[in-house]
């Protein structure tokens, strides 16, 4: 049934849609990273989450350090342009966090399979690498037509997909543009979705190469200006490079991190 997406506060959306033990993806590539939504998960003390992201950065460091995550499914992790994620590193080294590592291509194909309603995706990647020896969700498969040895990766099975976008209209149609990654697939492949936006407008304008998510593909829309900071939102604000550098100091020391968490 093609209904309007419901427009609510972010607090209500997270409380209503995200449950302990869910598999949750917060996606955004370089910009439009849903930082405010991730921090709301922390405030609401969500627990035992399987977190999914192609490139987990500082908001995932925050979620992991706050004890929200049981498992991380990813293809790269770090503080972009700075270095390691120290809460992530500590959780892995202590055994507090289970990890499932894929390549970028493997993760992208898993998102596409979820969005397409398929149980798995087939690709040529991983052949000649050691990742299949360490990741159970990478399997060899034989093409029934050519006999070629290929690789299969399962759909992600997301309970909740969360993204940030520039705009939505009052019916819940979402518009995002600029450097995009798998935001569209995140929403289409999830049972429930939350989209935070910089603004809600009466009507979306024409914009070349923009991605539009129709209202019936989105569960909740939340107006959260600055919701991607310290990443950037094209045509709204720039990346706060100093915040990324400052996070390295905060996350490196447990006491400083706990003070940050208390103040959140």
DOLUM-785795 format. One line per 4 residues: their letters; for each residue x, y, z of C-alpha. Coordinates in steps of 0.2 Angstrom, whole numbers, always signed. Layout:
% DOLUM-785795
A = X:Y:Z | ...
% end
This chain:
% DOLUM-785795
XXXX = +0:+0:+0 | +8:+16:-6 | +6:+27:+10 | +15:+43:+16
XXXX = +31:+40:+26 | +27:+46:+44 | +36:+62:+49 | +41:+61:+68
XXXX = +55:+67:+79 | +71:+57:+79 | +69:+52:+97 | +52:+44:+93
XXXX = +58:+35:+77 | +72:+27:+86 | +61:+22:+101 | +48:+14:+89
XXXX = +58:+6:+76 | +75:+0:+84 | +74:-15:+95 | +88:-23:+105
XXXX = +96:-37:+95 | +92:-29:+78 | +103:-29:+63 | +105:-10:+59
XXXX = +114:-1:+45 | +119:+17:+46 | +125:+22:+29 | +132:+37:+20
XXXX = +148:+38:+10 | +160:+52:+15 | +146:+64:+17 | +128:+62:+23
XXXX = +133:+51:+37 | +119:+49:+50 | +129:+54:+65 | +114:+61:+75
XXXX = +104:+45:+73 | +118:+35:+79 | +120:+46:+94 | +102:+44:+97
XXXX = +104:+25:+98 | +117:+28:+111 | +106:+39:+121 | +92:+26:+121
XXXX = +104:+13:+127 | +101:+1:+113 | +110:-16:+115 | +116:-32:+107
XXXX = +115:-24:+89 | +123:-31:+74 | +129:-15:+66 | +132:-15:+47
XXXX = +142:-2:+37 | +154:-2:+23 | +165:+10:+31 | +162:+12:+50
XXXX = +170:+28:+56 | +169:+39:+72 | +150:+36:+75 | +153:+18:+75
XXXX = +167:+20:+87 | +155:+29:+98 | +142:+16:+96 | +154:+2:+100
XXXX = +162:+11:+115 | +145:+14:+122 | +141:-4:+122 | +127:-4:+109
XXXX = +135:-17:+97 | +137:-36:+99 | +144:-38:+81 | +150:-28:+66
XXXX = +148:-32:+48 | +160:-21:+38 | +173:-19:+24 | +184:-5:+31
XXXX = +185:+4:+48 | +195:+19:+53 | +195:+38:+57 | +196:+45:+40
XXXX = +212:+55:+37 | +217:+52:+55 | +220:+34:+60 | +212:+20:+70
XXXX = +196:+19:+79 | +202:+16:+97 | +185:+10:+105 | +183:-2:+90
XXXX = +201:-8:+92 | +199:-11:+111 | +182:-21:+108 | +190:-32:+95
XXXX = +206:-36:+105 | +196:-39:+121 | +184:-51:+113 | +169:-40:+116
XXXX = +164:-37:+98 | +162:-50:+85 | +167:-45:+67 | +163:-51:+50
XXXX = +174:-44:+37 | +171:-42:+18 | +178:-32:+4 | +169:-16:-2
XXXX = +162:-25:-17 | +156:-39:-6 | +147:-27:+5 | +139:-18:-9
XXXX = +133:-34:-17 | +125:-39:-1 | +116:-22:+0 | +110:-25:-18
XXXX = +104:-42:-14 | +94:-36:+1 | +86:-22:-9 | +82:-34:-23
XXXX = +73:-46:-12 | +86:-60:-16 | +94:-72:-4 | +112:-69:-10
XXXX = +123:-61:-23 | +135:-68:-35 | +152:-60:-40 | +169:-63:-46
XXXX = +178:-56:-31 | +187:-64:-17 | +196:-77:-28 | +214:-78:-24
XXXX = +211:-69:-7 | +212:-76:+11 | +195:-68:+16 | +185:-84:+13
XXXX = +196:-93:+26 | +190:-81:+39 | +173:-76:+34 | +159:-89:+34
XXXX = +147:-79:+24 | +159:-80:+8 | +155:-96:-2 | +161:-103:-18
XXXX = +148:-106:-31 | +148:-114:-48 | +140:-105:-63 | +127:-118:-69
XXXX = +129:-111:-87 | +148:-109:-89 | +155:-119:-75 | +165:-104:-69
XXXX = +169:-103:-50 | +161:-88:-43 | +158:-81:-26 | +141:-80:-17
XXXX = +138:-68:-2 | +121:-67:+7 | +109:-53:+8 | +111:-43:+24
XXXX = +94:-45:+31 | +93:-28:+39 | +80:-25:+52 | +83:-6:+51
XXXX = +91:+5:+38 | +96:+23:+43 | +102:+36:+32 | +104:+55:+31
XXXX = +98:+66:+16 | +97:+84:+11 | +78:+85:+9 | +61:+77:+11
XXXX = +44:+84:+7 | +29:+84:+18 | +23:+67:+11 | +39:+59:+15
XXXX = +48:+58:-2 | +66:+59:+1 | +79:+68:-10 | +98:+66:-9
XXXX = +112:+71:-20 | +131:+72:-21 | +143:+58:-17 | +131:+44:-13
XXXX = +135:+26:-9 | +122:+13:-4 | +110:+24:+4 | +96:+19:-8
XXXX = +99:+0:-6 | +100:+2:+13 | +82:+9:+14 | +75:-3:+1
XXXX = +83:-18:+9 | +77:-15:+27 | +61:-20:+35 | +60:-3:+43
XXXX = +69:+13:+39 | +73:+30:+47 | +79:+45:+36 | +85:+61:+44
XXXX = +85:+76:+33 | +92:+94:+34 | +75:+101:+30 | +57:+97:+25
XXXX = +50:+107:+11 | +34:+109:+2 | +40:+102:-14 | +56:+94:-20
XXXX = +64:+103:-34 | +72:+96:-50 | +90:+92:-47 | +102:+82:-59
XXXX = +108:+65:-53 | +98:+66:-37 | +92:+50:-29 | +74:+51:-24
XXXX = +66:+38:-12 | +47:+38:-14 | +37:+40:+2 | +31:+22:+2
XXXX = +49:+15:+3 | +52:+25:+19 | +45:+22:+37 | +50:+38:+46
XXXX = +57:+54:+41 | +65:+66:+54 | +70:+84:+52 | +87:+85:+60
XXXX = +97:+100:+53 | +116:+96:+55 | +112:+78:+57 | +127:+73:+47
XXXX = +140:+83:+57 | +155:+82:+58 | +154:+74:+41 | +147:+86:+27
XXXX = +130:+88:+18 | +133:+94:+1 | +126:+112:-2 | +123:+114:+17
XXXX = +139:+113:+27 | +157:+107:+25 | +166:+93:+34 | +173:+97:+51
XXXX = +191:+91:+50 | +195:+97:+67 | +182:+86:+75 | +189:+70:+67
XXXX = +206:+75:+74 | +199:+78:+91 | +190:+62:+91 | +207:+53:+90
XXXX = +212:+60:+107 | +194:+57:+115 | +193:+39:+110 | +211:+34:+113
XXXX = +208:+37:+132 | +194:+27:+141 | +191:+41:+154 | +190:+54:+141
XXXX = +178:+44:+131 | +167:+41:+146 | +167:+59:+150 | +161:+62:+132
XXXX = +148:+49:+134 | +141:+57:+150 | +140:+73:+141 | +131:+67:+126
% end
